[in-house]
Amino acid sequence: MFYKDSKLYSILTGACPKCHQESMYTDKNPYHLSKTLEMNEECSHCHTKYQIEPSFFYGAMYVSYAVGVAFAVAAFVISAVFFDASRHYVFISIIGTLVVFAPVIMRLSRNIWINFFVHYDKNLVKKK
């Protein structure tokens, strides 16, 4: 569905943004809540450091806001337009969506943020 050499692949799978050969996270499941944001220090394939500088992922908070709004709008459209729910149920569906998808939103935000700064290098894949 997504080409392995695209940014979208890295963002949606959490793969290393430089080589796309392994996951950045110690546990691929974001719903293991104690390990949701636990990341490897570096990629074992291309040795890219994920923590580029101290507090690097604080910038992901701004991305998280936008991703959260996108999820909330999707919940609104699904509940209000498709199911014709009342305002009360629309509000509950938005809050429920944001709570249930919080770990996914946090990871997506980090993935998007690091992909702003680290770019895919197809030569790394061919070398190994």
C-alpha positions in Angstrom: 0.0 0.0 0.0 2.7 2.5 1.0 6.1 2.3 -0.7 8.9 1.6 1.8 10.9 4.6 0.6 8.2 7.1 1.3 7.8 9.4 4.4 4.3 8.2 4.8 5.6 4.6 5.4 7.9 5.8 8.2 5.2 8.0 9.7 2.5 5.3 9.8 4.7 2.4 10.8 7.2 4.1 13.2 10.1 2.9 11.1 13.5 4.6 11.2 13.2 7.7 9.1 16.6 7.3 7.6 16.6 3.6 6.4 13.1 2.3 7.2 14.6 -1.0 8.3 13.5 -1.2 11.9 11.0 0.3 14.4 12.0 3.4 16.4 10.1 2.1 19.4 11.0 -0.7 21.8 7.5 -2.1 21.6 5.5 -1.8 18.4 2.1 -1.8 20.2 1.2 1.7 21.3 -1.4 0.3 23.7 1.2 -1.1 26.0 0.9 2.1 27.9 4.1 1.8 30.1 6.1 1.6 26.8 4.1 3.9 24.5 6.9 6.5 24.1 9.9 4.3 25.0 12.3 4.5 22.0 15.5 2.9 21.0 18.6 5.1 21.3 19.5 4.6 17.7 18.8 2.5 14.7 20.8 -0.7 14.7 20.9 -0.7 10.9 22.0 2.8 10.0 23.0 4.1 13.5 20.7 7.2 13.3 20.2 8.7 16.7 16.5 9.3 17.3 17.0 11.9 20.1 18.7 14.5 17.9 19.2 16.9 20.7 18.0 17.2 24.3 14.2 17.7 24.5 13.9 17.1 20.8 10.4 15.6 20.9 8.9 18.6 22.7 8.2 19.9 19.3 6.0 16.9 18.7 3.5 18.5 21.1 2.6 21.1 18.5 2.1 18.3 15.9 0.0 16.4 18.5 -2.4 19.3 18.7 -3.0 19.2 14.9 -3.3 15.4 14.9 -5.7 15.5 17.8 -7.9 18.1 16.0 -7.9 15.8 12.9 -9.1 12.9 15.0 -11.7 15.1 16.7 -13.0 16.4 13.4 -13.2 12.8 12.1 -15.2 11.7 15.1 -17.5 14.7 14.7 -18.2 14.0 11.1 -18.8 10.3 11.7 -21.1 10.8 14.6 -22.9 14.0 13.5 -23.2 13.5 9.8 -23.3 9.7 9.3 -25.2 8.7 12.5 -27.1 12.0 13.0 -26.3 12.0 16.7 -27.4 14.7 19.1 -24.8 17.3 20.3 -24.5 15.5 23.6 -23.5 12.2 21.9 -21.3 14.0 19.4 -19.4 15.5 22.3 -19.0 12.1 24.0 -17.8 10.5 20.8 -15.1 13.2 20.3 -13.9 12.8 23.9 -14.0 9.0 23.6 -12.1 9.1 20.4 -9.3 11.3 21.8 -9.0 9.1 24.9 -9.0 5.8 23.0 -6.5 7.0 20.4 -4.2 9.0 22.7 -1.3 6.5 22.4 -1.7 6.4 18.6 -1.8 10.3 18.4 1.3 10.6 20.6 3.3 8.1 18.4 2.1 9.6 15.1 3.1 13.1 16.4 6.6 11.9 17.2 6.9 10.1 13.8 5.8 13.2 11.9 8.1 15.4 13.9 11.3 13.3 13.4 10.4 13.0 9.7 10.6 16.8 9.3 14.3 16.6 10.2 15.6 13.2 9.1 15.2 12.2 5.5 15.2 8.8 3.8 18.5 7.7 2.3 18.0 4.9 -0.3 21.8 4.3 -0.5 21.8 3.0 3.1 19.5 0.1 2.1 21.6 -0.9 -0.9 24.8 -1.0 1.1 23.7 -3.7 3.5 
